[in-house]
Amino acid sequence: MNPKKLVVVGGGAAGFFCAVNAARMYPQLQVIIIEKTSKLLSKVKVSGGGRCNVTHACFSMAEMIKKYPRGEKFLKKAFHQFFTTDTIDWFKERGVELKAEADGRMFPTSNISQTIIDCLLNEATKYKVALEVNTAIKEIKKENNQWVLTTDPERKIIADFVCIATGGAQKLSQSDWLIKLGHSVEPPVPSLFTFNMPKNPITSLMGLSVENAVVKIAGEKYLQSGPILITHWGMSGPAILKTSAYAAIALAKRNYDFTTIINWLPDYNENTLKDKMQLVRFDMASTKIQNKNPFALPTRLWEYLLQVSEVKAEIRWADLPAKEQNKLIKNLCAQEFVVKGKTTFKEEFVTAGGIKTDEIEANTMQSKLHCGLFFAGEIINVDGVTGGFNFQNAWTTGWIAAKGILE
């Protein structure tokens, strides 16, 4: 009797995790990973600046699912089977210790992504998982209760089980071969991107970071807080990236032409800051405004805000005219920036969109339309903010798919 065969389409984190776990759980299973490019685990390599942000030190499922703009309900079920603690234990059992940093991101103690890559490749070798690169799948169909995958260049591969783990598509047409199976696909749009602000004076402060600010999108409900980094093209940092993730679909519809509103002082709004200003003016009456920044903002940012508010640097607090004071208050609490375009965050391309979650069984990752067809990772309409959440989705769905195939 011929052994059963599993073909995993996609050589990224989710695909590898499904393949190596399926091969380990079911030794008789023949497992092959097919990758269309020449590179395996490419996102693992570049993640976290080459350190690999494996997961996030969040041990509450209720809190964890809040980090996913799309797929929250789906992951709520999935995390009961394989969660953060399971990821940490899985790598530890294979000699890879993870460490948590102050912001909750978790990395291998080696601080090198190759540690994670080597671990997964070693598992593939140990459990005889075959690897095939530079092979694209252009069609998949079922014949005589088995899957027939047609590759480019032309070749047919027969499989009993297929797990699709191709990651996020950059355009809907890349999912045509899955749509032909009857599955519905949410059109992909970029998530986790930085804001471009061409020729805005703020870019002269490139390299400056603000520890905590609030980011809003004008005319939308989205609001996020956290650090902001000024870049030579505009703004980046966790607060911007989180906003881009939650507002991904809305901003795509606007063709990335919108206005963002920044509150540099999250503890204040325009009304409460006006009251605070009166106290500051009284306490620092004879002090030059430029010489005394009462809000603990970076010096360069304070000087910039005075300049765009048309406040003369040498003026004393007591002599600050009402018009300039109101401008300064507005810029401190609700400064508007015109955004025209986006830039992918480093090399970490993440998309919103993919196979609709209501067409996948969360307890097995099996298609509700086709027996023996499974999905894992970003091909599913699930995506998280930056910080290790997208990798956790990959490990969770990859492991559940492996277990689902075994069952």
C-alpha positions as CSV (number, residue, x, y, z in Angstrom):
1,M,0.0,0.0,0.0
2,N,1.4,3.4,-1.0
3,P,2.0,5.9,1.8
4,K,-0.3,8.9,2.0
5,K,1.1,12.1,0.7
6,L,0.8,15.7,1.9
7,V,1.9,18.6,-0.3
8,V,2.4,21.9,1.5
9,V,2.3,24.9,-0.9
10,G,4.5,27.6,0.5
11,G,7.9,27.5,2.2
12,G,7.3,30.1,4.8
13,A,6.8,29.9,8.6
14,A,3.2,28.5,8.4
15,G,4.1,26.0,5.6
16,F,7.2,24.7,7.4
17,F,5.4,24.4,10.7
18,C,2.6,22.4,9.2
19,A,5.0,20.1,7.3
20,V,7.4,19.3,10.1
21,N,4.7,18.7,12.6
22,A,2.6,16.6,10.3
23,A,5.7,14.5,9.4
24,R,6.5,14.1,13.1
25,M,3.0,13.2,14.2
26,Y,2.4,10.8,11.3
27,P,5.7,9.1,10.3
28,Q,4.1,7.1,7.5
29,L,3.1,10.3,5.8
30,Q,5.1,11.5,2.8
31,V,5.5,15.3,3.1
32,I,6.8,17.7,0.5
33,I,7.0,21.5,0.7
34,I,6.8,23.3,-2.7
35,E,8.0,26.9,-2.8
36,K,7.6,29.1,-6.0
37,T,10.7,31.2,-5.2
38,S,14.3,30.2,-4.7
39,K,14.2,31.1,-1.0
40,L,12.7,29.2,2.0
41,L,11.6,31.0,5.2
42,S,12.5,34.4,3.7
43,K,10.2,36.4,6.1
44,V,11.7,34.6,9.1
45,K,15.1,35.8,7.9
46,V,14.3,39.5,7.7
47,S,11.8,39.7,10.6
48,G,12.8,41.9,13.6
49,G,15.8,43.4,11.8
50,G,17.2,39.9,11.1
51,R,16.6,38.7,14.7
52,C,13.1,37.1,14.0
53,N,10.3,38.3,16.2
54,V,9.0,34.8,16.9
55,T,6.0,35.7,19.0
56,H,4.8,38.1,21.7
57,A,4.9,37.6,25.5
58,C,1.1,37.9,25.8
59,F,-0.4,35.0,27.8
60,S,-4.0,36.2,27.8
61,M,-6.1,35.0,24.8
62,A,-8.6,37.8,25.4
63,E,-5.7,40.4,25.1
64,M,-3.9,38.5,22.3
65,I,-6.9,38.5,19.9
66,K,-7.2,42.3,20.2
67,K,-3.9,42.5,18.3
68,Y,-5.5,41.2,15.1
69,P,-7.5,43.7,13.0
70,R,-9.0,40.8,11.0
71,G,-9.6,37.2,12.1
72,E,-10.2,37.9,15.8
73,K,-13.1,35.4,16.3
74,F,-11.4,32.8,14.2
75,L,-8.2,32.9,16.2
76,K,-10.1,32.9,19.5
77,K,-11.0,29.3,18.7
78,A,-7.6,28.4,17.2
79,F,-5.6,29.7,20.2
80,H,-7.2,27.2,22.5
81,Q,-5.3,24.5,20.6
82,F,-1.9,26.2,20.2
83,F,-1.0,29.4,21.9
84,T,2.0,31.6,22.8
85,T,3.1,29.2,25.6
86,D,3.0,26.3,23.1
87,T,5.2,28.2,20.7
88,I,7.8,28.9,23.4
89,D,7.7,25.3,24.6
90,W,7.9,23.9,21.0
91,F,11.1,25.8,20.3
92,K,12.6,25.2,23.7
93,E,12.1,21.4,23.3
94,R,14.3,21.7,20.2
95,G,17.0,23.7,22.0
96,V,15.9,27.2,21.0
97,E,15.3,29.5,24.0
98,L,13.2,32.6,23.4
99,K,13.6,35.9,25.4
100,A,11.1,38.7,25.9
101,E,12.0,42.3,25.5
102,A,10.5,45.2,27.4
103,D,7.9,45.8,24.8
104,G,6.8,42.1,24.8
105,R,8.4,41.1,21.5
106,M,10.1,37.7,21.8
107,F,13.3,36.7,20.0
108,P,15.7,33.7,20.1
109,T,18.4,34.4,22.8
110,S,20.9,34.2,20.0
111,N,19.4,37.4,18.4
112,I,19.8,35.8,15.0
113,S,16.9,34.7,12.8
114,Q,19.1,31.9,11.4
115,T,18.6,30.1,14.7
116,I,14.9,29.7,13.9
117,I,15.6,28.8,10.3
118,D,18.1,26.2,11.3
119,C,15.7,24.7,13.8
120,L,12.9,24.3,11.2
121,L,15.3,23.0,8.5
122,N,16.7,20.4,11.0
123,E,13.1,19.3,11.8
124,A,12.5,18.9,8.1
125,T,15.6,16.8,7.7
126,K,14.9,14.7,10.8
127,Y,11.4,13.8,9.6
128,K,12.3,13.4,5.9
129,V,10.3,16.4,4.6
130,A,11.2,16.9,0.9
131,L,11.8,20.5,-0.2
132,E,11.3,21.8,-3.7
133,V,12.0,25.4,-4.7
134,N,11.4,27.4,-7.9
135,T,8.1,25.6,-8.5
136,A,4.8,27.5,-8.8
137,I,1.4,25.8,-8.6
138,K,-0.9,27.1,-11.3
139,E,-3.9,24.7,-10.8
140,I,-5.3,22.4,-8.2
141,K,-8.2,20.1,-8.7
142,K,-9.7,16.9,-7.2
143,E,-9.7,13.6,-9.2
144,N,-10.6,10.2,-7.9
145,N,-10.6,11.4,-4.3
146,Q,-7.0,12.7,-4.6
147,W,-5.6,16.2,-5.3
148,V,-3.9,16.9,-8.6
149,L,-1.5,19.9,-8.6
150,T,-0.3,21.3,-11.9
151,T,3.0,23.1,-11.6
152,D,4.8,25.7,-13.7
153,P,6.9,24.3,-15.6
154,E,4.2,21.7,-16.5
155,R,4.1,18.7,-14.2
156,K,1.5,17.0,-12.2
157,I,1.8,16.1,-8.5
158,I,-0.7,13.7,-6.9
159,A,-1.5,14.2,-3.2
160,D,-4.0,12.9,-0.5
161,F,-3.8,16.2,1.4
162,V,-2.9,19.7,0.5
163,C,-2.1,22.6,2.8
164,I,-2.0,26.0,1.2
165,A,0.4,28.3,3.0
166,T,1.4,30.8,0.3
167,G,1.2,33.9,2.5
168,G,-0.5,37.1,1.6
169,A,-1.1,37.8,-2.1
170,Q,-0.2,41.2,-3.5
171,K,-3.1,41.2,-5.9
172,L,-6.4,39.2,-6.2
173,S,-5.4,37.6,-9.5
174,Q,-2.7,35.6,-7.6
175,S,-5.6,33.7,-5.9
176,D,-7.4,32.7,-9.1
177,W,-6.4,29.1,-8.8
178,L,-8.0,29.0,-5.3
179,I,-11.1,30.9,-6.4
180,K,-11.6,28.2,-9.1
181,L,-12.1,25.8,-6.2
182,G,-15.1,27.8,-5.1
183,H,-13.4,29.6,-2.2
184,S,-14.1,33.3,-1.6
185,V,-11.1,35.6,-1.2
186,E,-11.1,39.0,0.4
187,P,-9.1,41.2,-2.0
188,P,-5.6,41.8,-0.5
189,V,-4.4,45.2,0.5
190,P,-1.2,46.1,2.3
191,S,-1.1,46.3,6.1
192,L,1.7,47.5,8.4
193,F,3.1,50.4,6.4
194,T,4.6,53.8,7.1
195,F,3.1,57.2,6.1
196,N,4.7,59.3,3.4
197,M,4.6,63.1,3.9
198,P,6.4,64.5,0.8
199,K,8.1,67.9,1.5
200,N,6.6,68.2,5.0
201,P,8.9,70.2,7.3
202,I,8.5,67.5,10.0
203,T,10.9,65.3,7.9
204,S,13.8,67.6,8.8
205,L,13.6,65.9,12.2
206,M,14.3,62.5,10.8
207,G,15.7,60.0,13.3
208,L,13.8,61.7,16.2
209,S,11.4,59.4,18.2
210,V,8.6,60.4,20.5
211,E,7.8,57.9,23.3
212,N,4.1,58.2,23.3
213,A,1.7,59.9,20.9
214,V,-1.9,59.4,19.6
215,V,-2.5,58.8,15.9
216,K,-5.9,59.4,14.2
217,I,-7.1,59.3,10.6
218,A,-9.3,62.3,9.8
219,G,-12.8,61.2,8.9
220,E,-12.3,57.7,10.3
221,K,-12.8,56.0,13.7
222,Y,-9.2,54.6,13.9
223,L,-7.1,55.8,16.8
224,Q,-3.9,54.2,18.1
225,S,-1.2,55.3,20.6
226,G,2.5,54.5,21.1
227,P,5.9,55.6,19.9
228,I,6.3,57.5,16.7
229,L,9.5,57.7,14.6
230,I,10.1,60.6,12.3
231,T,11.7,59.5,9.0
232,H,13.1,61.3,6.0
233,W,9.9,60.4,4.1
234,G,7.3,60.9,6.9
235,M,6.4,58.9,9.9
236,S,6.9,55.3,11.2
237,G,7.0,53.6,14.6
238,P,4.5,51.3,16.4
239,A,1.7,53.9,16.6
240,I,1.8,54.5,12.9
241,L,2.1,50.8,12.0
242,K,-0.8,49.8,14.3
243,T,-2.9,52.6,12.7
244,S,-2.0,51.3,9.2
245,A,-3.0,47.8,10.1
246,Y,-6.5,48.6,11.6
247,A,-7.2,51.2,8.8
248,A,-5.7,49.1,6.0
249,I,-8.9,48.7,4.0
250,A,-10.1,52.2,4.5
251,L,-6.8,53.7,3.5
252,A,-6.6,51.5,0.4
253,K,-10.0,52.9,-0.7
254,R,-8.5,56.4,-0.3
255,N,-5.5,55.4,-2.4
256,Y,-3.3,56.3,0.5
257,D,-4.3,60.0,0.2
258,F,-5.5,61.2,3.6
259,T,-4.9,63.4,6.6
260,T,-3.6,62.0,9.9
261,I,-3.9,63.9,13.2
262,I,-1.2,63.6,15.8
263,N,-1.6,64.4,19.5
264,W,2.0,64.8,20.8
265,L,0.6,65.1,24.4
266,P,-1.8,62.1,24.9
267,D,-2.6,63.3,28.5
268,Y,-4.3,66.4,27.1
269,N,-6.9,67.6,24.7
270,E,-7.2,71.1,23.4
271,N,-9.5,72.2,26.3
272,T,-7.4,70.7,29.1
273,L,-4.2,72.0,27.5
274,K,-5.6,75.5,27.4
275,D,-6.0,75.4,31.2
276,K,-2.5,73.9,31.6
277,M,-1.1,76.8,29.5
278,Q,-2.5,79.4,31.9
279,L,-0.6,77.7,34.7
280,V,2.6,77.4,32.7
281,R,2.4,81.1,31.7
282,F,2.0,82.1,35.4
283,D,4.8,79.8,36.7
284,M,7.3,80.6,33.9
285,A,6.3,84.2,33.1
286,S,9.8,85.6,32.7
287,T,11.3,82.5,30.9
288,K,11.8,82.5,27.2
289,I,9.5,79.9,25.6
290,Q,12.3,78.2,23.6
291,N,14.4,77.8,26.7
292,K,11.8,76.0,28.8
293,N,9.7,73.1,27.4
294,P,7.2,72.2,30.1
295,F,5.9,69.0,28.4
296,A,9.1,66.9,28.3
297,L,9.0,66.7,24.5
298,P,12.3,66.2,22.6
299,T,14.0,69.6,22.2
300,R,14.0,69.5,18.4
301,L,10.3,68.7,18.3
302,W,9.5,71.5,20.7
303,E,11.5,74.0,18.5
304,Y,9.7,72.7,15.4
305,L,6.3,73.1,17.0
306,L,7.1,76.7,18.1
307,Q,8.2,77.4,14.5
308,V,5.1,76.0,12.8
309,S,2.9,77.8,15.4
310,E,4.7,81.1,14.5
311,V,5.8,81.5,18.1
312,K,8.9,83.7,18.3
313,A,11.7,81.8,20.0
314,E,12.9,84.7,22.2
315,I,9.4,85.6,23.5
316,R,8.7,85.2,27.2
317,W,5.8,82.9,28.4
318,A,4.1,86.0,29.8
319,D,4.1,87.8,26.5
320,L,2.7,84.9,24.3
321,P,-0.1,86.3,22.2
322,A,-3.5,84.5,22.3
323,K,-3.4,83.8,18.5
324,E,0.0,82.0,18.7
325,Q,-0.9,80.3,21.9
326,N,-4.1,78.8,20.3
327,K,-2.0,77.7,17.3
328,L,0.6,76.0,19.6
329,I,-2.2,74.2,21.5
330,K,-3.7,73.0,18.3
331,N,-0.4,71.7,17.0
332,L,0.4,70.0,20.3
333,C,-2.9,68.2,20.5
334,A,-4.2,67.9,17.0
335,Q,-1.5,68.6,14.4
336,E,-2.6,67.7,10.9
337,F,-0.4,66.1,8.3
338,V,-1.3,65.4,4.7
339,V,-0.2,61.8,3.8
340,K,0.3,60.9,0.2
341,G,1.4,57.3,-0.2
342,K,2.9,54.6,1.9
343,T,6.2,52.7,2.3
344,T,6.4,49.0,3.3
345,F,7.8,48.6,6.8
346,K,11.3,47.4,6.3
347,E,11.0,44.2,4.4
348,E,8.0,42.8,6.4
349,F,5.3,42.8,3.8
350,V,1.9,41.9,5.4
351,T,-1.5,41.9,3.8
352,A,-5.1,42.2,4.9
353,G,-7.3,39.8,2.9
354,G,-7.2,36.2,1.9
355,I,-9.5,33.1,2.1
356,K,-12.6,34.0,4.2
357,T,-12.4,32.5,7.7
358,D,-16.1,31.3,7.6
359,E,-15.0,28.8,4.8
360,I,-12.3,27.2,7.1
361,E,-12.9,25.0,10.1
362,A,-11.0,26.7,12.9
363,N,-10.4,23.5,14.8
364,T,-8.7,21.7,11.9
365,M,-7.8,24.4,9.3
366,Q,-9.6,22.2,6.8
367,S,-11.7,23.8,4.0
368,K,-15.4,23.5,4.6
369,L,-15.8,23.1,0.9
370,H,-13.3,20.3,0.2
371,C,-12.1,17.4,2.4
372,G,-8.3,17.1,2.5
373,L,-7.7,20.8,1.7
374,F,-6.1,22.8,4.5
375,F,-5.0,26.4,5.0
376,A,-2.3,28.0,7.2
377,G,-0.9,31.4,7.8
378,E,-1.5,34.7,6.0
379,I,-3.4,33.1,3.1
380,I,-6.3,33.1,5.6
381,N,-8.0,36.5,6.1
382,V,-6.2,37.0,9.4
383,D,-3.5,39.6,10.1
384,G,-1.9,41.1,13.2
385,V,-0.1,44.3,14.2
386,T,3.6,44.4,14.4
387,G,5.3,42.6,17.4
388,G,5.3,38.9,16.6
389,F,1.6,38.5,16.2
390,N,1.7,37.4,12.5
391,F,4.2,34.7,13.3
392,Q,2.0,33.4,16.1
393,N,-0.8,33.1,13.6
394,A,1.6,31.1,11.4
395,W,2.6,28.7,14.2
396,T,-0.9,28.3,15.4
397,T,-2.6,27.6,12.1
398,G,0.3,25.5,10.8
399,W,0.2,23.3,13.9
400,I,-3.6,22.9,13.8
401,A,-3.5,22.0,10.1
402,A,-0.9,19.3,10.8
403,K,-3.0,17.9,13.6
404,G,-6.1,18.2,11.4
405,I,-4.4,16.1,8.6
406,L,-3.4,13.5,11.2
407,E,-7.0,13.2,12.4
